[in-house]
């Protein structure tokens, strides 16, 4: 790892003590996973899932299952007349259990609760289903055909937290949502062009592959619902549960233990409503733990078909871009309307384009529901946009790096009207990547090098709160709603609290992700936690310090001595008092505490949207075996433009993790459906992610210019390095072989076929 530090010295020592030999991990609180939660009297649930991708349910006979020894409850939609069965983040179109019709193979139809999981499995086999198969569609082309079966006959309620203000629009029966990014005179741009490039690109349907599958435990007690779940957004889950069961928010508690990976796949509500419904009917706490094969059927990333046309002048300056994007969002909306909105925005890239017209439709199909996934609409379209930058460079006789120099946005420039200006020096980031790739050195035969960049914005609503409690012994507790899922927020947020208060890190404890105990945070996603929750913790620290200064004036400086705030406490006259001493003096005893509060909303520094831009800057050095089509990557370069790396090791790990995930989706990962809607590779053997042996040599550069809106100039990182990987590989393959790759993943077969097409075109 290299660090390029151009930021000013932070106003407080953020490295106030990281007393760990590894310099990385400080696990505060329990490291228990949701799958390990045990509640007294807990029963176990299993789910009977649809074997059909599209079918009507004629009848369900559960008589034998209910009579099976050890079975506590068998639940269908008919057993839940007092429950609102449909939930959803963008649209309330997703039934917790099938209601008369199934829309994808694997959709839950019956839940069985038993004393143990083995008994529940036995009872599942006793259930008899009578179903009428319906025509199924698995591709966007089939779903948009004139004779396509209608997947949702009725429009669903739009939810208030969908992430954008205007109503969700539709253009056809199977279109879930329609988005458009439009500004400037596109027709004039194309009319003035010296070069117009058109093409179609495809990005795969992928699974996030977190270590821990979806797990939920639900318990009812005197009208209060408590849920333990592996959820990224506990407060959003609380909202859905309250709505489904007609409860006030105060009667729903969502507790999130340490999460074994998320990457967006554990955003929003998943199996929590169904588990709560099973517990309601069983009259006991219920645990529903999915196996990996079921988790793959729960949430995936949107696949994309991108048709794009770009106009350039003779010097390589972009004049206009026009595109149509179709996302395969599966059976239910989940968060795909917002993914579609972001994809439409992000196709313009980090470039100065006078005119843009991009439409993006999220399309219903009879496949597993798609939703948030690391990169969030960017990787689906960056492949197309960045490939056309290289195509234009080749047609105009320019170096790929040079054409980007001529178009890339400068710090402060707006990518499109009415948004925050870019808070990064993307041109300088490109030069750093070029240095790491030895870009200007003579290329060896068969070697290709490429570089590309992307900019993607943070979460749609910067609503975050934090509480900081200073105790009588001078230690502190930070309370926040952000979720720890392996990204290291429990370390970084504790560091911020310690740094602001001047307290050794080992004396700061972080409580997270319990809606009954900690303060509100809208979500843990879009790389927002360090930036937005960091600001809330900083403000909570400032609030508590201001109170403590007043307490010192009241309780210690009674003779009128001057109270001077210092980093670790206050000085009254010539005597120093740490924060704990101030608390004890004010309460005149050994106990007590002072509580500070921090609030972040769409105002002040975080009023302009997005709160920050996340930069992706990636380069690769590779060779291609033209006999087999196998790509071998010799070096993968990432530039982590994070503003300030509060914990450099964690920042590097986030950048590397994103790049390796992007590498998997670029070269091997893809969920494959049959025409009738059955998933062919929905297991951990056939869906293969990169292993340690697949990881190429890495070069990571952390860039710290202090240009973010967060504490000490920090901004988000963790997704940017994923977004351009496929494009960088495609561009490098072209430079190495002259074959243009337009469909990811770039498997050996697809690369080999592209090489054959190159040879056929040359003959």
Number of C-alpha atoms within 10 A of each C-alpha: 12 13 16 14 15 13 15 13 10 12 10 14 17 21 15 17 16 19 14 11 7 9 13 16 18 20 16 15 13 9 12 13 18 25 23 11 15 14 15 8 11 19 27 26 29 26 24 19 19 22 17 22 27 28 21 17 18 11 12 14 12 19 12 13 23 21 14 15 13 16 22 22 21 26 21 17 18 11 12 15 8 11 14 17 22 20 25 25 27 25 25 19 21 19 20 23 27 22 16 14 21 28 28 31 22 23 28 21 23 21 23 29 33 26 17 16 18 13 20 27 18 17 25 22 11 16 18 14 16 12 19 13 15 17 14 24 28 24 21 23 14 16 24 20 12 9 8 15 19 18 25 18 9 9 12 17 13 15 16 12 16 20 17 14 8 7 12 17 13 16 12 16 19 24 25 29 26 23 24 20 20 17 15 16 14 19 14 12 21 22 12 14 18 15 18 19 15 15 15 15 21 22 25 23 23 23 25 23 20 19 11 20 24 28 25 27 30 28 25 18 12 6 9 15 22 21 28 25 31 31 36 28 24 30 28 20 28 28 20 24 28 20 18 19 18 13 16 13 17 12 17 24 24 26 24 27 25 24 27 19 21 27 26 24 26 27 25 26 23 25 21 27 29 22 27 26 28 31 26 20 16 19 16 21 25 30 31 28 25 20 13 18 14 18 23 28 20 22 25 25 30 28 25 27 22 26 18 22 19 25 26 24 17 10 14 24 21 28 27 29 27 22 25 17 26 24 33 30 36 31 28 28 26 28 23 33 30 26 29 31 23 22 31 27 26 25 31 28 21 25 24 20 25 16 22 26 22 22 21 26 31 30 30 31 34 29 29 28 27 30 28 26 28 24 29 29 29 29 32 33 32 29 30 28 27 26 25 22 22 27 19 24 20 14 11 17 12 16 13 21 19 11 21 26 19 15 18 23 22 20 14 12 18 17 23 21 10 9 13 20 20 24 24 28 18 26 18 13 23 23 15 19 25 19 13 19 20 13 18 8 8 7 12 9 9 14 18 24 24 27 29 30 28 29 25 26 25 23 21 18 19 24 19 25 27 27 26 29 21 25 21 21 18 21 20 28 19 27 26 28 29 34 29 25 24 15 21 21 24 25 22 23 27 27 29 29 27 30 23 24 29 20 22 19 23 17 13 23 25 20 21 24 27 23 23 15 15 18 23 22 27 19 25 28 24 23 25 24 28 25 25 31 29 29 26 27 31 27 24 26 28 18 18 22 25 14 15 26 22 16 18 27 21 15 17 20 16 10 9 11 13 15 19 16 17 15 16 20 23 23 19 19 13 10 8 16 19 17 30 23 20 29 26 19 20 20 14 11 10 13 14 16 20 21 19 22 20 23 21 23 15 16 10 8 12 20 14 14 19 20 27 29 27 30 31 31 27 32 29 28 25 21 21 21 14 15 9 12 18 18 18 13 20 14 17 26 26 31 30 32 35 29 27 27 27 22 18 17 16 21 23 24 16 21 25 24 17 23 28 23 22 24 27 23 27 27 22 18 25 22 19 17 18 10 14 18 24 20 20 12 16 19 17 12 8 12 18 15 21 16 9 8 6 13 16 17 11 16 19 20 21 24 24 24 22 25 23 24 20 26 26 26 20 25 32 30 28 29 30 34 33 29 33 33 36 33 30 28 31 28 31 28 27 22 21 21 20 15 21 19 25 22 21 24 23 25 17 19 12 18 28 20 16 21 21 14 13 15 12 9 8 7 5
